[in-house]
Amino acid sequence: MLRHSDLKRSSEDEVILEELTSQPHQLTIQVPLDDVIVRHKTHEKDEKDYQGGDLDYGNISDENKDKLDDVEIVNINPRTNEEITFPDGGRKAWLCVLGGIAGMFLGNGMAPSAGAFQTYYKTHYLSGYNQSQIAWIGGMQAFMTFGLSIISGSFFDLYGHKYMVITGTFLLTLGYCMLSLSTKYYQIFLCHATIIPIGMNLLFIAPLGVVSQWFAKKRGLAFGMISTGSSFGAIIWLLIWANAPQHLGFGWTMRLIALIAFVLGTTSYFLLETRLPPKPPGPFFHFQAFKSIPYCLVALSSFTWSFSFFFFNVFVGTYGKLRGWTEMGPYFLIFVMAGSTISRIPSGLIADKIGPYNISIIANIILTIVLWLLFISKSIKSTIIICIFFGISSSTFVSLQAPIIAKLCNDIRFVGTYVGMISFIGAFAQLIGPPSSGALLGSGSEKDQLKNFPNTIILSGVLLLIATVSLIIARLYLDKRLLAFV
């Protein structure tokens, strides 16, 4: 293995690695220094290890890009020098992706349905409550779903996925069966705030942790693929929610969802496979991560971004209703999820080419513009277009948040903990976001609420701008070169 002293440094603290292959030319690979090995296998089958970081694909000529399949990313434990390799493919790896799609279909796919529940409860069981009071149901569900990640992320690092998926499947099935019997505010609140979100959390954290252990070079693609489960799930749940209650009634619709949850949760259990040993004994949390400025900036970005994202998801249906487009209300969110589905895999592929930070920043800039366009939307067609582009641009950060955080994690065995802590911070935004927006709308007539709607757009737009700027600064901390792979 070549050590740091054997490598030629440039003025920007980079390492330029040159290796002769069996071809008459040299292959030059440029990487930043950190705790990752980039191993290049020559045609003679010998291996040389170089201390460095993720491959900077932009510095490899087109004629040499076909050799990227021979490059292996190896994570190095900074305490023990233990090597951790990533298969980046194979039957088991792709089966884990399939299991991750099933898990995310349930865990993350159900999260956007809070907006549909908000509208339904207001017009049926909870007509005597104002928008802010009803929004606490969806807000608490979102907070529990993502806030528990600070515990479940570390639990995954210690014990793997099996207990999590079994428990999550049971709780989600039980929760919707209990919701089918609920008609009072406290009953609905308890189901949405306890049983259901705990199950959702376990079923989306487990796939994130498992897939991180199987992919490095193709991590963006892998996460883009499993995140399609979230989008497809959101679409299917919303279509069920928009049509089934009229034919089956509320109770049997919830029981149908419970049955789907049981089948998909069981499928996820058998397809997922944890391949790395648990993290070493020590503190349950890893708070020294907050000594890293980029990690703190990503946490801030997650908080402000989540506030704006869930405002749109929860209240875009309400916006349609206030405009008088009552029948279209549930379908606006479906258009958001349809747009999200379109871009999940492409954003992952692009992330593998230019870096998860770079593509997320571009997408967030577009997302910010799209959100502000809601100000001037006065027709169903323009609102549908905004919903589709909101889904397309928002899906990138949703899909790549885990790879973004994983890039800040020196030991991949702690990735669940790192992701969980930031998800916990983002969960507070999901808790206070919908009720805050509901409070800004007020409890007056629909005309008064529509008049107040621009106030919620301004608040969410400003916070989304802060999220984008924070992510830009974090990216520049990692690498100040504008065209670097980050």
Secondary structure, DSSP 4 states (H G I P E B T S, - for coil): -B-GGGSEE-TTSEEEEEEE-SSSSEEEEEEE-SSEEEEEE-TTS-EEEEEE-S--GGGS-GGGGGGGGGEEEEEE-TTT--EEE----SHHHHHHHHHHHHHHHHHTTTGGGHHHHHHHHHHTTTTTS-HHHHHHHHHHHHHHHHHTHHHHHHHHHHH-SHHHHHHHHHHHHHHHHHHTT--SHHHHHHIIIIIHHHHHHHHHHHHHHHHHTT-STTHHHHHHHHHHHHHHHHHHHHHHHHHHHHHHHHHHHHHHHHHHHHHHHHHHHHH----SPPPPSS-SS-GGGGGSHHHHHHHHHHHHHHHHHHHHHHHHHHHHHHHT-GGGHHHHHHHHHHHHHHHHHHHHHHHHHH-HHHHHHHHHHHHHHHHHHGGG--SHHHHHHHHHHHHHHHHHHHHHHHHHHHTT-SSGGGHHHHHHHHHHHHHHHHHHHHHHHHHHH-SS-HHHHHHHHHHHHHHHHHHHHHHHHHHHHHHHHH---TTS--
